[in-house]
Amino acid sequence: ISDQKFELLPRPEGLKAELRSYQQAGYSWLYSLGKKNFGGCLADDMGLGKTLQTLALLLKLKSEEIETIQTSIPAGQQLTLFDEPKNQKKASLIIVPTSLVHNWHNEVKKFTPQLKVYRHTGTQRKKIASINTIAEKYDIIITTYGTIRNDYEQLREITFNYIILDESQNIKNPGSKAYKSVLELKSNHKLVLTGTPIENSLSDLW
């Protein structure tokens, strides 16, 4: 990206993968958007590593959060193996098609095992009292568009760090319940990931 207006970041410490040059640029761009309080649409073709770039971003932010916690510890004290500092921010919510839940969960475990991940899916998923606790304890909550349609009244009470939509063409129809449900959710930052940002008209991207 020759006309980039952002700093290329090194691979996040602890990431269990090498980043190709375009993946490094994509992850650095997503990071720069967050620092400017912008949302974004990462529209890479299928197979180019949108998941990896997103996880690199979340790992980078987690490392900054840990560094902030450590620098706030009074002189002469330190965290022990038995100390688990509470997250300063709520979890990031990643919304995916049902068919991709398992893949996302595995990618988190494979590439960013430092990030704690919870799957909010299925008939046994917890209700609001527990979900709020989970949002404080975990780094990533993975859920589905179908679950959001059913649970948005509970989930909209939480302000997530990031809301990330994978295969975000699922909400391209502004008249759909999925679109309206997602709009009910609150977060500090928003990102969408898609291999098909425009299929019929510019309104798809909007």
N, C-alpha and C positions, 0 to 999 in steps of 0.2 A: 504494500500500500504506500505508494510514493508520496501522496499528499496528506499523510496522516497528521492529525493535530493532537496527538496524544503520545505519551511516553511508552515505549515498549518495555514491559516488565519482565524480569527473569521468571523462570518456572517457579511456582510456589514451593517452598521447602516442604518436603514430605509427600509431594504428588508422586504417585507410583506409575508415572508414564512420562515419556518424552513428548514435548509439544513440537509439532511441525511449525514452520515459520508463519503460515497463515493462521494456525491455531493460537500461536503466541500473540499475533496481532489482534485476533478476535477477542481473546481473553483480556488483553490490555485495553481494548476499546470498551468492553463491557464495564471494566473497572473504572475507566475514566468517566463513563456516563453516570455511574453511581455517585462518584465524587461531585458531579455537577447537578445531582438530583434530577437527572433525566431518565426516562424509560428508554427501551430500545427493542428493536426487532432483529434478531440474528437469523438471517435467511440463507444459510448455507445449504447446498444440495445434500441429499441423503447420503450418509456414510462419511461425511467430512468431519465429524467429531463435535457436533453441537453440545452433546452431553458432556464430553470431556472439558470443553471450554467453559461451560457453566460451572462444573465442579471445581475447576481451577480457580474461578472467581470466588466461589463460596469458601474454598480452603484459604485463599489469600485473606479474605475478610475475617475468617476465624482466627488466623494467626495474628492479625492486628488486634483483635479483641483480647486474645490471651496476653499479648505483649502489654496492652493497656492495663489489664488486671495485675500483671506482675509488677509493673512500675508503680502501682498504687499501694503495694504492700509496704508497711513501715520498715525503715532500716533495721537490720538485724533479724528480721523474720523472713521466712520463706515457705512456699507451699511444700507439703509433703506428699507422698504417694497416696495418702488417705484423704487429702483435700481435693474436692472437686468444685471449683468455683462456679457459681451460678452464672448462666449466660446473661450478658448485659442486654441482649436483644432477643426477641422472640425468634422462633424457628423460621426458616424460609419454607414456604409452601410451594411445592411443585405439583402442578396439575397435568395429568397425562391421560391418554386413552388407556382403557383397562388392559389392553394387550401389551402395554409397555411398562406396567408397574414392576414386574419381575426384572426386566432389563435395567431399569433405573436403579432399583435396589442393589442389584449385582454390581453395577458400575460404581456406585458409591463405595461399596465394600472393597472393590478391586482397586480403584484409583485413589480414593480419599478415605481410608479406614479410620482416620482421626475424627471424621464427622459422624455424629450419632444420627441414625436415620430411623424413622418410624413410618409404618404403612397404615394410613387411615383409610381402610377399604373393607369391604365385606360386611356381613351381618353382625359381626362381633365388635365392630368399631365402637370406641368409647364416646360418650356424650360430652356435653360442654364442660362440666366440672373437671373431668379428666383431661380433655383436650387442651384446656388452658394450661394445666400442669405440664402436659407433654410439650406444649409450645415453649415452655420455659426450660425444659430439660434437654430437648433434642435440638439438633442443628437443622435437620431437614425433615419435613413431613411430606410424604408422597401420597397423593390421592388422585381420584379420577374425576372426569367431567360429570359422570353419572352421580357420584357421591356428592359433588358440589351442588348439584341440582336438588338433592334431598336434604343436605345439611347446612345450606348457606345461612340459615337463620342462627345457627349455633356458631358457625365459623366466623361470621361477620362481627362477632363481639371481640375478636382477637385482631390486633395490629401486628401482622407478620413483618419480618425484616424484608424479605423479597417474596413477591408472588411471581412465579415463573410458569408460563404456559408452554408445554411442548405440543407439537402438532397443533399449533394455535389456530389453524384454519377451522378448528372445531367451533370457534365462536365468530366466524365471519358473517353469520346471519344475525343482524341486530334484533330480529324479532324472535329469536330462539330463547328457550329457557336457560340454556347453558350460558349464553351471552349475558342475560339479565342477572343470573346468579353470580357470575364472576364479578360483575360490576358492584355487587353488594359487599365484596370483600375489601378489607383495608390492609395496606402495607406501606412501608417506607419507600420501597422501590418496586418497579414492575418491569418484567422482561417477557418477550414472547419469542419462541423458537419455531421455525417452520422451514420446510423445504419448498413450499408452494405459497409464497406470500400473496401473489396475485393470480387468480385463475380466470376470473370473468371481467372484472373491472377494478378501478382504483379503490372502490369502496370496500373491496375485500381487505386491503391493507389497512384502511381506516378502521 
